[in-house]
Amino acid sequence: MIILACDQVTKSFGVDIILNQITFSVKAGRCMGIIGGNGAGKSTLFKIIAGLLDADSGEIYKAKDTSLSYLPQNTVLESDKTIWDELIHLFMPLLELEETLRKMEQQMAHYDSMDKEEYARLLDEYSKLQESFEEQDGYSYKSYIKGVLTGLGFSPEEFHMPIEHLSGGQKTRVALAKVLLEKPNLLLLDEPTNHLDLDAMQWLEDYLTSYPGTIMIISHDRYFLDALCDNILEIENTRCRLYNGNYTSYQQQKSLWIAQHEKEYEVQQKEIARQERIIERYRSFNREKSIRAAQSRQKMLDKIERVDKVYQADEIHFSFQINRQSGQDVLMVDSLSKAFGSNLLFKDISFNLRLGDRVAIIGPNGCGKSTLFKIILDKIAPTAGSVKIGAGVEIGYYDQELTSLNPKNTIIDELWDSFPHMTETQIRNALAARLFKGDDVYKPVSSLSGGEKGHLVLTKLVLANNNFLMLDEPTNHLDTESREELERALSEYPGTILMVSHDRYFLNKIANRIILLESGGITEYLGNYQDYINKRKALEALANENQETSHLTRTALKEQRRRQRLERENEKKQKERLKALEQEIHDLEEKIKLLELKMADPTLYENTDKMLDVQQEYDNNKNRLEGLYLEWMDLA
């Protein structure tokens, strides 16, 4: 069943078209990810669906009795209530029903003063109301509120804090809790992982995975989109395109679609050019018969449905180099402790970084990750312990607050102040590679968006050529394209990296070691974020298995091992099929290339039967290739 459909939705602001004939539908119970560059119109689309903004044209259809809740990006909840009172207010009908039940219980306590009919009537009404109370989770809603708040990172001590005393991030988390507790049929979430630490993100993923309603999510968190989404709607150049599967599947399909579309465009352009040459030759004969033939061919050419050229947005580029190589020992942290008054952040932590390491520090919000960075950078002093920087180490630092920028500077002056030896041409070229072009370089830094400021700080790091990068949430303000380009550049970087990030996709791409900072100490894990998760799950599974197998009979153990063996054999067969598929796809693509070369040869069209045979073979191979692609994506 379709719960929501958008038909030809168009929206402009002034002369700028933001959304142009957006058409798609969402099935009940599905989770759709909405992606696109900053300013593509994703949030505008959500506001139109939520009824907060009118479309210029087009229609929005919602299924009957659809309830909708919308979490805007960076929403700041304003309320004079406490967190608990704000959330408990959502259950006011239940509270009133509970109060009615309590009063009826008091009445029934005096049954000896009632006649039998009156008591029976009261008992019947009480039974119906109590059944309704149970159906609405009347005995568990308070536990439900506590579970959501705890999952989103609030401690029980914070439940009764006044909302007006909370930080912006905490207010956003309360707003998210409200939306989740409303349990609508259709949930619209705009960047819901903002202000969540890794544990809260994992909780939200688990919660939304089992959510019974329909979900639409705008997010730059690719790991989050991978874990949840059944399909991806990309908004690009005012238009939209729907892809089945999660984010990784979207990437594969998009690459295939671009390659196929470019080939179709190229083949069609060659055919159009050929037809135009024939028409021109007919016209040059200047005879009635040849002019009629030219007009006939022109009419046929005009009726061809033209393949649009693939849209290519301006691409950002990063490349991190080093002035000189550091020594093998880059950073030595020994028995480090830090406390602010009675608040102990961490105690006796020790770790080393060697040349080429890519180490990520993760942990809950407030555990001291950014503080640790500031100690390493000698911006604040430790309570105990020491930090030693290795020989020849030059540190480049990305501050998540972007405080290294001077808001009074223009963009070009910001770079020139840091690199006065560079020429204007060199400065402009560096800025153009990060999409600051033309007169944009004279914009004041204070007027830039978070993403633009992030690009500017990264530009300064690129030009500095440091051999040790300390990156504190470097992807926070970046769109997906910028994140992927940053990942590519850092994967080729010849120096050493220490990073703090909540972007799990980024951690998977870059980190080769994870340091978990929690409970005042650290635990180290080799590998990237997914390796860390797998090891944690394996340890938990082993503990559970030991607990379970201690109660299993020998027969049950034998059956369990048989199932595990079958699963391994099935996995092996799938890998073998995947390899065979890749070879089939390669062979078929080569065959299609040869057919395209034949179709580009003008002499082919002199023999109609031969041309039709080649066209039929081409169509058959294209259809077969599409089927192989789909099977490959399912297995991959």
C-alpha positions as CSV (number, residue, x, y, z in Angstrom):
1,M,0.0,0.0,0.0
2,I,1.3,3.5,-0.9
3,I,1.2,5.8,2.1
4,L,2.6,8.9,0.3
5,A,2.9,10.1,-3.3
6,C,4.3,13.2,-4.8
7,D,3.2,14.1,-8.3
8,Q,5.0,16.7,-10.4
9,V,5.8,18.8,-7.3
10,T,7.6,22.1,-8.3
11,K,8.8,24.9,-6.0
12,S,10.7,28.1,-6.8
13,F,12.1,30.9,-4.6
14,G,12.1,33.9,-6.8
15,V,13.7,33.0,-10.1
16,D,15.5,30.0,-8.6
17,I,13.8,26.7,-9.3
18,I,14.5,24.4,-6.3
19,L,12.3,21.4,-7.1
20,N,11.1,20.6,-10.6
21,Q,8.4,18.1,-11.2
22,I,9.4,15.8,-8.3
23,T,7.5,12.5,-8.6
24,F,7.8,9.5,-6.4
25,S,5.8,7.3,-4.0
26,V,6.5,5.6,-0.7
27,K,5.1,2.3,0.4
28,A,3.8,1.7,3.9
29,G,6.4,0.3,6.3
30,R,9.4,1.3,4.1
31,C,12.3,3.5,5.0
32,M,13.4,6.0,2.3
33,G,16.6,8.0,2.4
34,I,16.7,11.5,0.8
35,I,20.1,12.6,-0.4
36,G,21.5,15.4,-2.4
37,G,24.0,18.3,-2.1
38,N,23.6,21.2,0.3
39,G,20.8,23.4,-1.1
40,A,19.4,20.7,-3.4
41,G,15.9,21.2,-1.9
42,K,15.7,18.2,0.5
43,S,14.4,20.2,3.5
44,T,12.1,22.2,1.2
45,L,10.5,18.9,0.1
46,F,10.0,17.8,3.7
47,K,8.3,21.1,4.5
48,I,5.9,20.7,1.6
49,I,5.1,17.2,2.6
50,A,4.5,18.3,6.2
51,G,2.2,21.1,5.0
52,L,4.5,23.9,6.3
53,L,5.2,25.2,2.8
54,D,3.0,25.3,-0.4
55,A,4.2,23.9,-3.6
56,D,4.0,26.1,-6.7
57,S,2.4,23.2,-8.6
58,G,1.9,19.5,-8.3
59,E,0.1,17.4,-5.8
60,I,0.9,15.5,-2.5
61,Y,-1.3,12.5,-1.8
62,K,-1.4,10.8,1.6
63,A,-3.3,7.6,2.5
64,K,-6.4,8.0,4.6
65,D,-5.9,8.4,8.4
66,T,-2.1,9.0,7.9
67,S,-0.6,10.6,11.0
68,L,2.7,12.5,10.3
69,S,5.4,13.9,12.6
70,Y,8.3,16.0,11.3
71,L,11.7,16.7,12.9
72,P,13.3,19.8,11.2
73,Q,17.1,20.0,10.9
74,N,18.7,21.7,13.9
75,T,15.3,22.3,15.5
76,V,15.6,24.1,18.9
77,L,12.8,23.2,21.2
78,E,11.5,26.2,23.3
79,S,9.5,25.3,26.5
80,D,9.2,26.3,30.1
81,K,8.7,22.7,31.2
82,T,11.2,20.1,32.3
83,I,12.2,17.3,29.9
84,W,9.9,14.8,31.6
85,D,6.9,17.1,31.8
86,E,7.3,18.1,28.1
87,L,7.2,14.4,27.1
88,I,4.6,13.2,29.5
89,H,2.3,15.9,28.1
90,L,2.1,13.8,24.9
91,F,0.3,11.2,26.9
92,M,-2.3,13.6,28.4
93,P,-5.3,11.5,27.2
94,L,-3.8,8.5,29.0
95,L,-3.2,10.5,32.1
96,E,-6.8,11.7,32.1
97,L,-8.0,8.1,31.5
98,E,-5.8,6.9,34.4
99,E,-7.2,9.6,36.7
100,T,-10.7,8.5,35.7
101,L,-9.9,4.9,36.6
102,R,-8.5,5.9,40.0
103,K,-11.7,7.8,40.8
104,M,-13.8,4.8,39.7
105,E,-11.7,2.6,41.9
106,Q,-12.5,4.9,44.9
107,Q,-16.2,4.7,44.0
108,M,-16.1,0.9,43.8
109,A,-14.5,0.8,47.2
110,H,-17.8,1.9,48.6
111,Y,-19.8,-0.8,46.9
112,D,-21.9,-1.5,50.0
113,S,-23.6,1.9,49.6
114,M,-24.6,1.2,46.0
115,D,-27.4,-0.9,44.7
116,K,-26.6,-3.9,42.6
117,E,-27.5,-2.4,39.2
118,E,-25.5,0.8,39.8
119,Y,-22.4,-1.3,40.9
120,A,-22.7,-3.6,37.9
121,R,-23.0,-0.6,35.6
122,L,-19.9,1.0,37.2
123,L,-18.0,-2.3,37.0
124,D,-18.8,-2.8,33.3
125,E,-17.7,0.8,32.5
126,Y,-14.5,0.3,34.5
127,S,-13.7,-2.9,32.7
128,K,-14.1,-1.3,29.3
129,L,-12.0,1.7,30.2
130,Q,-9.3,-0.5,31.7
131,E,-9.1,-2.6,28.6
132,S,-8.7,0.6,26.5
133,F,-6.0,1.8,28.9
134,E,-4.1,-1.5,28.5
135,E,-4.4,-1.3,24.6
136,Q,-2.9,2.2,24.7
137,D,0.1,0.9,26.7
138,G,-1.2,2.7,29.8
139,Y,1.0,0.5,32.1
140,S,4.2,1.0,30.1
141,Y,4.2,4.5,28.7
142,K,6.4,5.9,31.5
143,S,8.9,3.1,30.9
144,Y,8.8,3.9,27.2
145,I,9.6,7.5,27.8
146,K,12.5,6.5,30.1
147,G,13.8,4.1,27.4
148,V,13.8,6.7,24.6
149,L,15.5,9.4,26.8
150,T,18.1,6.9,28.0
151,G,18.7,5.7,24.4
152,L,19.2,9.3,23.2
153,G,21.9,9.9,25.8
154,F,20.1,11.4,28.8
155,S,20.9,10.2,32.3
156,P,18.0,9.7,34.8
157,E,19.4,12.7,36.7
158,E,18.7,14.9,33.6
159,F,15.1,13.8,33.1
160,H,13.8,16.7,35.3
161,M,16.1,19.4,34.0
162,P,14.3,22.6,32.7
163,I,14.4,22.6,28.9
164,E,15.4,26.3,28.9
165,H,18.6,25.4,30.7
166,L,19.7,22.8,28.0
167,S,22.2,23.2,25.3
168,G,21.1,23.4,21.6
169,G,22.2,19.8,21.0
170,Q,20.2,18.6,24.1
171,K,17.1,20.5,23.0
172,T,17.4,18.9,19.6
173,R,17.5,15.4,21.2
174,V,14.4,16.2,23.3
175,A,12.6,17.3,20.1
176,L,13.7,13.9,18.5
177,A,12.3,12.1,21.6
178,K,9.0,13.9,21.2
179,V,8.7,12.9,17.5
180,L,9.5,9.2,18.3
181,L,7.1,9.1,21.2
182,E,4.3,10.3,19.0
183,K,4.5,7.1,17.0
184,P,3.0,8.4,13.7
185,N,2.3,6.4,10.6
186,L,4.7,8.6,8.6
187,L,7.9,9.9,10.3
188,L,10.0,12.7,8.6
189,L,13.4,13.0,10.1
190,D,15.8,15.8,8.8
191,E,19.4,14.9,9.9
192,P,18.3,13.0,13.1
193,T,21.8,11.9,14.0
194,N,23.1,15.5,14.5
195,H,24.1,15.9,18.2
196,L,24.1,12.1,18.8
197,D,27.1,10.2,20.0
198,L,27.9,6.7,18.6
199,D,25.9,4.8,21.3
200,A,22.9,7.0,20.7
201,M,23.2,6.6,16.9
202,Q,23.3,2.8,17.3
203,W,20.2,3.0,19.6
204,L,18.3,5.1,17.1
205,E,19.2,2.7,14.3
206,D,18.0,-0.3,16.3
207,Y,14.8,1.7,17.3
208,L,14.0,2.7,13.7
209,T,14.8,-0.8,12.3
210,S,11.9,-2.2,14.3
211,Y,9.6,0.9,13.8
212,P,6.2,-0.3,12.5
213,G,5.5,2.9,10.5
214,T,6.9,4.5,7.4
215,I,10.1,6.6,7.7
216,M,11.7,9.2,5.4
217,I,15.2,10.4,6.4
218,I,17.3,13.2,5.2
219,S,20.9,12.4,6.2
220,H,24.5,12.8,5.3
221,D,25.3,9.8,7.6
222,R,25.9,7.1,4.9
223,Y,26.4,4.3,7.5
224,F,22.9,5.2,9.0
225,L,21.4,5.2,5.5
226,D,23.0,1.8,4.8
227,A,21.6,0.3,8.0
228,L,18.0,1.5,7.5
229,C,17.0,2.4,4.0
230,D,15.0,0.2,1.5
231,N,15.4,2.9,-1.2
232,I,17.2,6.1,-1.8
233,L,15.7,9.3,-3.5
234,E,18.4,11.5,-4.9
235,I,17.6,15.2,-5.6
236,E,20.0,16.6,-8.1
237,N,19.8,19.6,-10.4
238,T,16.2,20.2,-9.2
239,R,15.1,16.7,-10.4
240,C,14.8,13.4,-8.5
241,R,15.6,9.8,-9.2
242,L,14.6,6.8,-7.1
243,Y,17.0,3.8,-6.4
244,N,16.1,0.6,-4.7
245,G,18.2,-0.6,-1.8
246,N,20.4,1.2,0.7
247,Y,23.1,3.8,0.2
248,T,25.9,1.4,-0.9
249,S,23.4,-0.1,-3.4
250,Y,22.5,3.4,-4.6
251,Q,26.2,4.2,-5.3
252,Q,26.6,1.0,-7.4
253,Q,23.4,1.7,-9.3
254,K,24.2,5.3,-9.9
255,S,27.7,4.5,-11.3
256,L,26.1,1.9,-13.6
257,W,23.3,4.3,-14.6
258,I,25.8,7.1,-15.4
259,A,28.0,4.7,-17.5
260,Q,25.0,3.4,-19.4
261,H,23.4,6.8,-19.9
262,E,26.6,8.3,-21.2
263,K,26.9,5.5,-23.7
264,E,23.3,5.9,-24.8
265,Y,23.9,9.7,-25.1
266,E,27.1,9.1,-27.1
267,V,25.5,6.5,-29.5
268,Q,22.5,8.8,-30.0
269,Q,24.6,11.8,-30.7
270,K,26.6,9.9,-33.3
271,E,23.4,8.7,-35.0
272,I,21.9,12.3,-34.9
273,A,25.2,13.6,-36.5
274,R,25.0,10.9,-39.2
275,Q,21.4,11.6,-40.0
276,E,22.1,15.4,-40.1
277,R,25.0,14.7,-42.6
278,I,22.6,12.6,-44.8
279,I,19.9,15.4,-44.7
280,E,22.5,18.0,-45.6
281,R,23.7,15.8,-48.5
282,Y,20.1,15.4,-49.8
283,R,19.5,19.1,-49.6
284,S,22.7,19.8,-51.4
285,F,21.4,17.9,-54.5
286,N,18.6,20.6,-54.7
287,R,16.1,18.4,-56.5
288,E,12.5,18.0,-55.6
289,K,12.9,14.2,-54.8
290,S,16.0,14.8,-52.6
291,I,14.4,17.8,-50.8
292,R,11.4,15.6,-50.0
293,A,13.7,12.9,-48.7
294,A,15.6,15.4,-46.6
295,Q,12.3,16.8,-45.1
296,S,11.1,13.2,-44.3
297,R,14.3,12.3,-42.5
298,Q,14.2,15.7,-40.7
299,K,10.7,14.9,-39.4
300,M,11.9,11.5,-38.2
301,L,14.9,13.1,-36.5
302,D,12.7,15.7,-34.8
303,K,10.5,12.9,-33.3
304,I,13.5,11.2,-31.6
305,E,13.3,11.4,-27.8
306,R,16.6,13.0,-27.0
307,V,18.8,11.5,-24.3
308,D,19.9,14.2,-21.9
309,K,23.5,14.7,-21.2
310,V,24.5,13.4,-17.7
311,Y,24.4,16.3,-15.2
312,Q,27.9,17.0,-13.8
313,A,28.0,19.3,-10.7
314,D,31.2,21.2,-9.9
315,E,33.5,18.8,-8.1
316,I,35.5,19.7,-5.0
317,H,39.1,18.4,-4.8
318,F,41.5,17.8,-1.9
319,S,45.1,16.5,-2.0
320,F,47.1,16.3,1.2
321,Q,50.9,16.2,0.8
322,I,53.8,16.6,3.3
323,N,56.9,18.9,3.4
324,R,59.0,16.2,5.0
325,Q,58.6,12.8,6.6
326,S,58.5,12.6,10.4
327,G,60.3,10.0,12.5
328,Q,58.8,6.6,13.2
329,D,57.5,7.6,16.7
330,V,54.9,10.3,16.1
331,L,53.0,10.6,19.4
332,M,53.6,9.1,22.9
333,V,50.8,9.5,25.5
334,D,51.9,8.2,28.9
335,S,49.6,7.8,32.0
336,L,47.6,10.9,31.1
337,S,44.8,12.1,33.4
338,K,42.5,15.1,33.3
339,A,40.0,16.4,35.7
340,F,38.1,19.7,36.0
341,G,37.5,20.1,39.7
342,S,35.8,16.9,40.9
343,N,34.8,15.9,37.4
344,L,37.4,13.3,36.3
345,L,37.3,12.8,32.5
346,F,40.0,10.2,32.1
347,K,42.8,8.6,34.2
348,D,46.1,6.9,33.4
349,I,45.5,6.5,29.7
350,S,48.5,5.6,27.5
351,F,48.9,5.0,23.8
352,N,51.4,5.6,21.0
353,L,51.1,6.6,17.3
354,R,53.7,5.5,14.8
355,L,54.4,6.8,11.3
356,G,51.4,6.0,8.9
357,D,48.9,5.2,11.7
358,R,45.3,6.3,11.2
359,V,43.8,6.2,14.7
360,A,40.2,7.1,15.6
361,I,39.2,8.0,19.1
362,I,35.6,7.3,19.8
363,G,33.4,7.4,22.9
364,P,30.2,9.0,24.3
365,N,29.7,12.7,24.3
366,G,31.5,14.4,27.2
367,C,34.0,11.6,27.7
368,G,36.9,14.0,27.0
369,K,37.9,13.3,23.3
370,S,38.2,17.0,22.4
371,T,39.9,17.7,25.7
372,L,42.5,15.0,24.9
373,F,43.2,16.8,21.6
374,K,43.7,20.1,23.3
375,I,46.2,18.5,25.8
376,I,48.1,17.0,22.9
377,L,48.2,20.4,21.2
378,D,49.4,22.0,24.4
379,K,46.3,24.2,24.6
380,I,45.4,23.0,28.1
381,A,47.5,21.2,30.7
382,P,46.9,17.7,31.9
383,T,46.2,16.9,35.6
384,A,48.9,14.2,35.4
385,G,50.9,12.2,32.9
386,S,52.7,13.4,29.8
387,V,52.5,13.9,26.0
388,K,55.5,13.7,23.8
389,I,55.6,14.7,20.1
390,G,58.1,12.8,17.9
391,A,61.0,14.2,16.0
392,G,60.2,16.1,12.8
393,V,56.4,16.0,13.5
394,E,54.4,19.0,12.1
395,I,50.8,19.1,13.3
396,G,47.8,20.3,11.3
397,Y,44.6,20.6,13.3
398,Y,41.0,20.7,12.2
399,D,38.9,22.1,15.0
400,Q,35.2,21.1,14.9
401,E,34.2,24.6,16.1
402,L,36.1,26.1,13.2
403,T,37.6,28.7,15.5
404,S,40.8,29.0,13.5
405,L,39.0,31.3,11.0
406,N,38.9,35.1,11.4
407,P,35.2,36.1,10.8
408,K,36.4,39.7,9.9
409,N,38.5,38.4,6.9
410,T,37.4,37.8,3.4
411,I,38.0,34.3,2.1
412,I,41.0,35.3,0.0
413,D,42.6,37.3,2.9
414,E,42.0,34.3,5.3
415,L,44.4,32.2,3.1
416,W,46.8,35.1,2.4
417,D,47.2,35.8,6.1
418,S,48.3,32.1,6.6
419,F,50.3,31.8,3.4
420,P,51.7,35.3,2.6
421,H,54.4,33.9,0.3
422,M,51.8,32.6,-2.2
423,T,50.8,34.6,-5.3
424,E,47.2,35.7,-6.0
425,T,47.0,33.1,-8.8
426,Q,48.1,30.3,-6.5
427,I,45.6,31.4,-3.8
428,R,42.8,31.6,-6.3
429,N,43.6,28.2,-7.8
430,A,43.6,26.7,-4.3
431,L,40.2,28.2,-3.5
432,A,38.8,27.3,-6.9
433,A,39.6,23.6,-6.1
434,R,37.3,24.0,-3.1
435,L,34.5,25.7,-5.2
436,F,35.3,29.3,-4.2
437,K,35.4,30.9,-7.6
438,G,35.3,34.4,-9.2
439,D,34.0,37.1,-6.9
440,D,33.1,34.5,-4.2
441,V,36.7,34.9,-2.9
442,Y,35.8,38.4,-1.6
443,K,32.9,37.1,0.6
444,P,33.4,37.7,4.4
445,V,34.2,34.6,6.3
446,S,31.3,35.5,8.7
447,S,28.8,35.1,5.9
448,L,29.8,31.5,5.0
449,S,27.8,28.4,5.8
450,G,29.2,25.6,8.0
451,G,30.1,23.6,4.9
452,E,31.9,26.5,3.3
453,K,33.8,27.2,6.4
454,G,34.8,23.5,6.6
455,H,36.0,23.7,3.0
456,L,38.1,26.8,3.9
457,V,39.8,25.2,7.0
458,L,40.5,22.0,4.9
459,T,42.1,24.3,2.2
460,K,44.4,25.7,4.8
461,L,45.4,22.2,5.9
462,V,46.0,21.2,2.3
463,L,48.4,24.1,1.8
464,A,50.2,23.6,5.1
465,N,51.6,20.2,4.0
466,N,51.8,18.9,7.7
467,N,52.9,15.3,8.3
468,F,50.5,14.7,11.3
469,L,46.8,15.6,11.0
470,M,44.6,15.9,14.0
471,L,41.0,16.0,12.8
472,D,38.2,16.8,15.3
473,E,34.9,15.9,13.5
474,P,36.1,16.9,10.0
475,T,32.9,15.8,8.2
476,N,30.4,17.5,10.5
477,H,29.6,20.4,8.1
478,L,30.3,18.6,4.8
479,D,27.8,17.3,2.2
480,T,28.2,13.7,0.9
481,E,30.3,14.6,-2.1
482,S,32.7,16.6,0.0
483,R,33.0,13.8,2.6
484,E,33.7,11.2,-0.1
485,E,36.4,13.4,-1.7
486,L,37.9,14.0,1.7
487,E,38.0,10.2,2.3
488,R,39.7,9.7,-1.0
489,A,42.3,12.3,-0.3
490,L,43.0,11.1,3.3
491,S,43.3,7.5,2.1
492,E,46.2,8.6,-0.1
493,Y,47.8,10.9,2.5
494,P,51.4,9.8,3.3
495,G,51.4,11.1,6.9
496,T,49.9,10.1,10.2
497,I,46.3,10.8,11.3
498,L,44.6,11.0,14.7
499,M,40.8,11.7,14.4
500,V,37.7,12.1,16.4
501,S,34.5,11.4,14.5
502,H,30.9,10.3,14.8
503,D,30.8,9.5,11.0
504,R,31.0,5.8,11.0
505,Y,31.3,5.5,7.2
506,F,34.3,7.9,7.4
507,L,35.8,5.8,10.2
508,N,35.4,2.7,8.1
509,K,37.2,4.2,5.2
510,I,40.1,5.8,7.0
511,A,40.8,4.3,10.5
512,N,43.2,1.3,10.9
513,R,42.9,1.4,14.7
514,I,40.1,2.4,17.1
515,I,40.6,3.7,20.6
516,L,37.5,3.6,22.7
517,L,37.5,6.2,25.5
518,E,34.9,5.4,28.2
519,S,34.6,5.1,31.9
520,G,37.7,7.2,32.3
521,G,40.0,4.7,30.5
522,I,40.7,3.4,27.0
523,T,40.5,0.1,25.1
524,E,42.2,-0.4,21.7
525,Y,40.9,-2.3,18.7
526,L,42.8,-3.1,15.5
527,G,40.9,-2.3,12.3
528,N,38.2,0.1,11.2
529,Y,34.9,0.9,12.9
530,Q,33.1,-2.2,11.4
531,D,36.0,-4.4,12.7
532,Y,35.5,-2.8,16.1
533,I,31.7,-3.5,16.0
534,N,32.3,-7.1,14.8
535,K,34.7,-7.7,17.7
536,R,32.3,-6.2,20.2
537,K,29.5,-8.4,18.9
538,A,31.7,-11.5,18.7
539,L,32.7,-11.0,22.4
540,E,29.0,-10.5,23.3
541,A,27.9,-13.5,21.2
542,L,30.7,-15.7,22.7
543,A,29.6,-14.8,26.2
544,N,25.9,-15.5,25.3
545,E,26.9,-18.8,23.5
546,N,28.9,-20.0,26.5
547,Q,25.9,-19.2,28.6
548,E,23.5,-21.0,26.2
549,T,25.6,-24.0,25.3
550,S,26.2,-24.8,28.9
551,H,22.5,-25.8,29.0
552,L,22.4,-27.6,25.6
553,T,22.3,-31.4,25.2
554,R,24.8,-33.2,23.0
555,T,22.1,-33.6,20.3
556,A,21.2,-29.9,20.3
557,L,24.9,-29.0,20.1
558,K,25.3,-31.4,17.1
559,E,22.3,-29.8,15.4
560,Q,23.7,-26.3,16.0
561,R,27.0,-27.2,14.5
562,R,25.3,-28.7,11.5
563,R,23.4,-25.5,10.8
564,Q,26.6,-23.4,11.1
565,R,28.3,-25.8,8.6
566,L,25.4,-25.3,6.1
567,E,25.6,-21.6,6.5
568,R,29.3,-21.6,5.7
569,E,28.7,-23.8,2.7
570,N,26.0,-21.5,1.4
571,E,28.2,-18.5,1.9
572,K,31.0,-20.2,-0.1
573,K,28.5,-20.9,-3.0
574,Q,27.4,-17.3,-3.0
575,K,31.0,-16.1,-3.3
576,E,31.6,-18.5,-6.2
577,R,28.5,-17.3,-8.0
578,L,29.5,-13.7,-7.4
579,K,32.9,-14.3,-9.0
580,A,31.3,-16.0,-12.0
581,L,28.8,-13.2,-12.4
582,E,31.6,-10.6,-12.5
583,Q,33.2,-12.5,-15.4
584,E,29.9,-12.8,-17.2
585,I,29.2,-9.1,-16.9
586,H,32.7,-8.3,-18.1
587,D,32.3,-10.6,-21.2
588,L,28.9,-9.2,-22.0
589,E,30.1,-5.6,-21.7
590,E,32.8,-6.3,-24.2
591,K,30.3,-7.8,-26.6
592,I,28.0,-4.8,-26.3
593,K,31.0,-2.4,-27.0
594,L,31.7,-4.3,-30.2
595,L,28.0,-4.1,-31.2
596,E,28.0,-0.3,-30.5
597,L,31.0,0.0,-32.8
598,K,29.0,-1.8,-35.5
599,M,26.0,0.4,-34.9
600,A,28.1,3.5,-35.3
601,D,29.2,2.3,-38.8
602,P,27.1,4.1,-41.5
603,T,27.4,1.2,-43.9
604,L,25.4,-1.1,-41.5
605,Y,22.2,0.9,-42.3
606,E,22.6,0.1,-46.0
607,N,21.4,-3.5,-45.3
608,T,18.1,-3.4,-43.4
609,D,18.1,-7.1,-42.4
610,K,21.6,-7.0,-41.0
611,M,20.9,-3.7,-39.2
612,L,17.8,-5.3,-37.5
613,D,19.8,-8.4,-36.5
614,V,22.5,-6.3,-34.9
615,Q,19.9,-4.1,-33.2
616,Q,18.0,-7.2,-31.9
617,E,21.3,-8.7,-30.6
618,Y,22.2,-5.4,-28.9
619,D,18.8,-5.1,-27.2
620,N,18.9,-8.8,-26.0
621,N,22.4,-8.3,-24.6
622,K,21.4,-5.1,-22.8
623,N,18.4,-6.8,-21.2
624,R,20.6,-9.7,-20.1
625,L,23.2,-7.4,-18.7
626,E,20.6,-5.5,-16.7
627,G,19.5,-8.9,-15.2
628,L,23.1,-9.8,-14.3
629,Y,23.6,-6.4,-12.7
630,L,20.6,-6.9,-10.5
631,E,21.7,-10.4,-9.4
632,W,25.2,-9.1,-8.8
633,M,23.9,-6.3,-6.6
634,D,21.7,-8.7,-4.5
635,L,24.7,-11.0,-3.9
636,A,27.3,-8.1,-3.4
